[in-house]
Amino acid sequence: MTLPGAGTVAGGVDAMTPAVVARGLTKRYRSGDSEFAVFSALDLDIEKGESVALTGESGAGKSTLLHLLGGLDRPSEGAIYFGQTDICRLSGDELADFRNRKLGFVWQIHSLLPEFTALENVMMPLLLRQPAAGRLKGQAREEAEPLARASLEEVGLAHRATHRSGELSGGEQQRIALARALVTRPEVLLADEPTGSLDHRTGAMTMDLIGELQRSRSLSFLHVTHNPAFARRASRVLSLEGGRLLTSSAYSSDSHIDRATHV
């Protein structure tokens, strides 16, 4: 399928296709005989290399939208394209492999496995990949370790490789989680309140680091935040309000929200 506004070049790849295209996203939940929609018919484009902040009141559906875009949940209706791939049509196994290879995730809680070292935690996404034909388990580890060490180096924690999570500060734990998210060289990074469990200074340093890596790798970056200062760092701020996705300038000097049905 050729997406709207995309021009096709040699090889069938669309030259202007955004990194992420969501069309008509609806998410409904049932409770007994009742059904309610968190949001309906949302459209969203995220350009390649773009940084987008997603804001809104608690319970507005921000995390739900992030989970849909990350293939962690499925919409009731709609389509989500990464390039020419509609992830809503992938099987469970195909979707898991797609997430592992194309997406990186950072959560408010780092979710590091306490029994493993920092290096082993960062290696984990690589070790969980579907093995190539003929590859031995030992070979997978040999290939994963230098990549994980390089990712730790990027976040400034190569010297903490042998430490377990309980031996690290909160900021260090979140940087290890970032290294784990980026070790697979994803095209899109999704983050849900990545500084929510950190003090302001440590949170600002973490956002500095994420911003540097996002720009150096030309990552598409979508993050949920309640922090106005961190939202202002993004090239675009969206607000989820009343089931509608709005282009927001609420964090600029005029505190105005430009309403839109398609962003």
N, C-alpha and C positions, 0 to 999 in steps of 0.2 A: 504493500500500500504506500502511495506517495502522500505525505502529509500536506495539509493546506499551507501554501506559501513556500514550499520547498522546491528547489530546482534540482533536477536530476543530472548527475555528471556521470562520466565513464565508470562502469562497474556497477551502476544501479544505486549508488550512494547519493543521498540528497545533500547538495552543497550547503543549504541554508537551514537544515533541520536542527532545531534546538536539541540540547542534551536530553531534556525531559519534556514530553508533551502529554498533558492529561486532558481528556475531553469527556464532558458529561458525567463527572464523578458524583455518584450518590452513595451514601452509606446509611442503611437503615438497620435498626435493631428491633427485635420483638421482645415483649415482656408479657407473658400470658397471651391474652387475645389482642393486646394492643401492639401497635407498631409506631415507631417514631424515627424521623430522619434527622441525623446529625447535620447533614448538609445535602443539597441536591443540585445536580447539574453544574458542578464546578468545572471551570476550564482554567488551565494553568500551563504556561510555557516557562522553562528555565533554560537560558542560553548556555552555550558552552563557555566555561570559565566565569560564569556569573555567580555573585554572592547575593543570596536572598535571605532576609530575615522574615520570619512568620510570627506575628504577634496576635493578641486577642485575650479575652477574659478566660479564666480557668473554666473548663468544661465546654469551651466553644467548639472543640473538635480538632485542635491543632495537632495533637499527638496522633489522633485517628488518621488525619490526612497524611502525616509523615509515615505512618505505618503502611498505608496504602501505597504511597509512592515508593517505599522501600520493599514492597512485595512481602511484607510481614502479615498482611491481611488482604482480603479481596473485597473490591467494591460491590455493592448491590447492583449497580449499573455503571457503565462507562468503560473507558479504555485508557491505558497508561503506556505510552511509547517511550522507549529508549532507543533512539535511532529508528529503525524499522521494526523493532521487536515490541509487540504488545504483550507485556508481561502477564496481563490478565488471562491470556490464552495458554500460558505455559503450564505444564504439569507440576506437581509438587516437587519432584526431583529436579526438573529443568529450572524451576524457579530458585531452588536452593543453590544450584550451581551458578545461576546468573547473579544472585546476590553476592556470592563468594568472589566472583571475578570482576564484577562491574561496580559494586557499591561498597562504601565504607560507612560504618555507623559509630557514633559516639553518643553515649547516654549520660544522664545526670549522675547516675551511679555507675562507677567504672566497670563493675562486674568482672574484675580480674579473679582468676581461679587461685585461691590462697595457697594451695598445695604446690603450685608451680612457680618457677622464677619469672622475673620480668621477661627474660629472653624467651622462655617457653610459652608464656602467655602471648607474646607477639607472634611467635611461630604458628600458633594454633590454627588460624584461618588457612594457612598454606598446607598444614598437615591434614586438614579436613577436606581438602579438595578431592574430587573424584580422581583416582589414580589413572594415569595414562597406561595403555596396554604395555605389559612387560615391566612396569616400574616396580621395584621392590620398596618395602617400607623404609629401609635404611637409606636408600637413594633419595627418597622424598625428604627425609630429615637433613641429609647432607646439602641438598639444594635450598632448603628453607632457612637454615641457620645463618648463612651470610646475608640473606635478604633481611632477616629479622634484626641482625646486628646493625645493618645500614639504616634501618628504620629507627632503631633506638638512637643512633648517632644523630639523625635528623632532629629528634626532639631533645637532644642534649643529655641523654641518660645512658650512654654506652657504658659508663662506669658503674651503673646499677644493674647490669645484666643478670647477675647471679643472686640478686636480692628478691625475696618474696614480698608480696603486696603488703603484709603486715609490718614490714621494715621500711616502708616508703611513706612519705608525707601525702596528704590529700592531693596536692598539686602534682606531685610526681606520679601518683596513681593515675590521674587523669591524662597525663602526658604519655604514660605507658599505654593507656587505652587508645589514645590518638595514634600512637605508633602501630598498634594492632590494627586499627581501622585502615591505615594507609599502606600496610605491608604488601597488600595484594595489588597495589597500583590502580586503585579504582578510578573511574571516570567521574563519579558523583559521590559527594560526601554529605550524609544526612546526620544532623545532630539535634537532640531533644534536650534543651536546657543544659548544655555541656558544662556550664559554670555554676549550676544551681546549688551544688553542695560545697562550693568554695567561697572563701572570703573575697571581698571585692578586689583587693590587690592581686591575689593569686588568680582570680577569674580573669582580670584584665591581661595578665601575663599569658594565660592560656589562650585567650582570644587573639592576642598578638601573634602567638606561635601558629595558631590555626590559620590566621590571615596570611602570614608569610608563606606557609606551605601551600595554601590554596592558590595563591598567585604564582608561586614558582612552578607548580604542577599544572596550572590552568584548569583546576578542578571546578566543577559546578558544585556549589555549596548552598544547601538550604538548612537553616537552623531555626528552631523554635526558641523564643526568648521572651521573658518579661522585663528584661533590663533595657531601658531606653538608650543608654550609652552604647551598649553592645549592638542594638538594632541599627543605630546610626552608622555603624561601621560598614554595613552592607550596601551594595550598589542599588538595592531596591528593598523596600519594606512593604510587606503585605499584612493585612489584618483580616482575621476570620471573625465575622460578626453576624449573628443571627442566621447562620447557615450560608452566608454569602462571603466571597473572597473579594476584598477591597484593596485597591492600591492606596497606600497610606502615606501621608506626609505629616503624620501626627507628631513625629519626632523632629520636625524642622521648626523654624522660628514661627511660622504662621499657624501651627497646630491644626491644620486643615486636612480633612480626608477627602480625597477624590474618589468618588464612587464609580465602580466599574463592574460589569458582569463578566468580562473576559480580561485576564491579565496574563 
